Amino acid sequence: MLSLLPVCGRNLLTRTAAHAWNQKFYSAQMSSKKVAVVLAGCGVNDGSEIHEASAILVHLSRGSASVKMFAPNMEQMHVVDHLKGEPSQEKRNVLVESARLARGDIQDLSKLSVKDHDAIIFPGGFGAAKNLCTWAVKGKDCSVNAEVKAVLEAFRGEGKPIGLCCISPVLAAKVFPGCEVTVGLENHDKYPNTTETAAAINQLGCKHVSAAVGQSHVDQKNKLVTTCAFMCDAPIHEVFDGIGSMVQGVLKLA
């Protein structure tokens, strides 16, 4: 039957079969992992970057992981009008805003138990640098939210992997001196904020590793997997692929 098909038809069937086998293998290797995802609000300028959070969830779903989402129950640093690109006078709650991304299925970060999860992942967006810590205001001299710091230390203490993308790797740099992370390629036009951020990371006693948007970096010692995501001015599909590399790295370590 196959011999009667045109060459292109046979190639299509071959590619389809290979894709199905890869998906089956991927699911078998990665299945049943329980992953916590920590959000920081809703929206790139004052919360979690929506496309990054969505990409993380898609790749976790593809990896057959079960996901629970969390966010700190606290007031945002400020609220940004994303249409005008400037702060507004209103106030919003990080947990309430994160519930938009989680379709309402989200819990207070204080209820996250490391023993109930195999790994944890933090999307980026300015909320990670404004609400989960104060990096956006104080840079390397920032403080990390107490609950966020406790969660990071708990997962590292249990030897469970931590995934971070975009600006969120600075959380690890602040909490784990000596760790290795990436926020992109240094001294490159498509990574406008990487060089300065990398310098601050190095000043904290950590090691910044240059990696392109489609790549991730694994710190085997600390079980950290990082990727730069929208720290790079890249097409969204390249960001999506890099996040996929990060998620796959996390699931392999879990």
C-alpha positions in Angstrom: 0.0 0.0 0.0 2.7 2.4 1.0 4.6 1.6 -2.2 1.7 3.0 -4.3 1.9 6.4 -2.6 3.9 9.2 -4.2 7.3 9.9 -2.6 5.9 13.0 -0.9 3.1 11.0 0.6 5.5 8.4 1.9 7.7 11.1 3.4 4.7 12.7 5.0 3.7 9.4 6.6 7.2 8.8 7.7 7.4 12.2 9.3 4.0 11.8 11.0 5.0 8.4 12.4 8.3 9.8 13.7 6.5 12.7 15.3 4.0 10.3 17.0 6.9 8.1 18.2 8.8 11.2 19.6 5.7 12.4 21.4 5.1 9.0 22.9 8.7 8.7 24.0 8.7 12.3 25.4 5.6 11.6 27.4 6.9 8.3 28.7 10.1 10.0 29.8 8.5 13.0 31.3 5.1 11.9 32.5 3.6 12.3 36.0 5.8 15.2 37.0 4.1 17.6 39.4 5.1 21.2 38.6 4.4 24.4 40.4 4.2 27.6 38.3 4.6 30.9 40.2 3.0 34.0 38.6 3.6 37.6 39.4 0.4 39.3 38.0 -0.9 39.6 34.5 0.8 41.7 31.8 4.4 42.2 30.7 4.8 45.7 32.3 3.6 45.0 35.8 3.0 41.2 36.0 3.9 37.9 34.4 4.6 38.0 30.6 1.5 36.4 29.2 3.1 34.7 26.2 5.9 33.2 28.4 3.4 31.9 31.0 1.3 30.4 28.2 4.3 28.8 26.5 5.4 27.2 29.8 1.9 25.7 30.3 1.8 24.4 26.7 5.2 22.7 27.0 4.3 21.3 30.4 1.1 19.9 29.0 3.1 18.4 26.1 5.4 16.8 28.7 2.4 15.3 30.4 3.1 17.2 33.6 0.4 18.1 36.1 0.5 21.8 37.0 -0.6 23.9 39.9 -0.3 27.7 39.8 0.5 30.0 42.7 1.1 33.7 43.3 1.8 35.9 46.3 -1.3 37.5 47.9 0.0 41.1 47.9 -0.5 44.4 46.3 1.4 45.0 43.0 4.3 47.5 43.1 2.2 49.6 40.7 -0.3 49.2 37.8 0.8 50.0 34.2 -1.7 51.0 31.6 -0.5 48.8 28.8 -2.1 50.8 26.1 -0.5 54.1 27.1 2.7 52.4 28.5 2.6 54.4 31.7 1.6 53.8 35.3 -1.9 54.5 36.5 -3.3 55.5 39.9 -5.2 52.3 40.5 -4.1 49.4 42.8 -4.3 45.7 42.0 -3.5 42.5 43.8 -0.9 40.1 42.4 -2.9 36.9 43.2 -6.1 38.3 41.8 -4.5 39.5 38.6 -2.6 36.2 38.3 -5.9 34.4 38.4 -6.7 35.8 35.0 -3.8 33.8 33.5 -4.6 30.7 35.6 -8.3 30.8 34.5 -9.1 31.1 38.2 -7.4 27.9 39.2 -4.6 29.4 41.4 -3.6 29.4 45.1 -1.9 31.7 47.5 1.9 31.2 47.3 1.9 30.6 51.1 0.1 27.3 50.5 2.7 25.9 48.1 4.4 22.8 49.6 7.6 21.6 48.1 6.9 18.0 49.1 3.8 18.1 46.8 5.8 19.0 43.7 8.7 17.7 41.6 9.8 21.1 40.2 8.9 24.8 40.1 9.0 27.3 37.2 8.9 31.1 37.2 7.8 33.0 34.0 9.3 36.4 33.4 7.8 39.8 32.8 8.4 42.9 34.9 6.2 41.5 37.6 9.0 39.1 38.5 11.3 42.2 39.0 8.7 44.4 40.6 6.4 42.1 42.7 8.5 39.0 43.4 11.6 41.1 44.1 12.7 44.8 43.8 15.2 44.3 41.0 13.4 46.8 38.7 14.1 49.5 41.3 17.3 48.5 43.1 19.0 46.1 40.7 21.6 43.8 42.4 20.8 45.5 45.7 17.2 44.3 45.6 15.3 42.3 48.1 13.4 39.1 47.3 9.8 38.6 48.6 10.1 36.5 51.7 7.6 33.8 50.4 9.4 33.6 47.1 12.8 33.3 48.7 11.5 30.6 51.1 10.0 28.6 48.1 13.3 28.9 46.1 15.3 27.7 49.1 12.9 24.9 49.8 13.1 23.5 46.3 16.9 23.8 46.2 17.1 22.2 49.6 15.1 19.2 48.4 17.3 18.9 45.3 14.3 19.7 43.0 14.8 21.6 39.8 13.9 25.3 39.3 13.1 26.8 35.9 13.3 30.6 35.2 13.0 32.6 32.1 13.4 36.2 30.9 14.3 38.4 33.9 13.3 35.9 36.6 16.7 34.3 36.7 17.8 37.3 38.8 15.7 35.7 41.6 18.1 32.8 41.6 21.2 35.0 41.3 20.1 36.9 44.4 19.1 33.9 46.5 21.8 31.4 45.4 25.3 33.0 45.3 27.6 31.2 42.9 24.9 29.8 40.7 24.9 29.9 36.9 22.1 31.5 34.9 21.4 33.0 31.5 19.5 36.1 30.4 20.7 36.0 26.8 23.7 37.0 24.7 25.9 39.8 25.9 26.9 42.7 23.7 24.3 41.9 21.0 21.8 44.3 19.5 18.9 41.9 19.8 19.5 41.5 23.5 19.3 45.2 24.6 19.2 44.7 28.4 21.2 41.5 28.7 24.7 43.0 29.1 23.8 45.3 32.0 21.8 42.5 33.7 24.5 40.0 33.2 27.1 42.4 34.8 24.9 42.7 37.9 24.5 39.0 38.1 28.2 38.5 38.0 28.6 41.2 40.6 26.4 39.1 42.9 29.1 36.4 42.7 27.1 34.3 40.2 28.1 33.3 36.7 26.2 34.6 33.7 26.3 32.2 30.7 25.6 33.7 27.3 22.9 31.7 25.5 20.7 32.5 22.5 17.0 32.8 22.7 16.3 29.3 21.4 18.6 27.8 24.0 18.5 27.1 27.8 21.3 26.8 30.3 21.4 24.1 33.0 23.3 24.6 36.2 23.6 21.0 37.2 24.9 21.7 40.7 22.0 23.9 41.7 19.4 22.3 39.3 18.6 25.6 37.7 17.4 25.8 34.1 17.2 29.2 32.6 16.4 30.8 29.2 16.2 34.4 28.1 12.8 34.5 26.4 11.8 38.1 25.7 15.1 39.5 27.0 15.7 39.0 23.3 14.0 41.0 20.6 13.0 37.8 18.8 10.0 36.4 16.9 7.5 34.8 19.3 8.1 31.3 17.9 11.8 31.5 18.9 10.9 32.5 22.4 8.4 29.6 22.5 11.2 27.2 21.4 13.6 28.5 24.0 11.0 28.1 26.8 10.4 24.6 25.5 14.1 23.8 26.0 13.9 25.2 29.5 10.8 23.1 30.4 12.2 20.0 28.9 15.4 20.5 31.0 13.4 21.0 34.1 11.4 17.8 33.5 14.5 15.8 32.8 15.9 16.9 36.2 12.7 16.2 38.1 
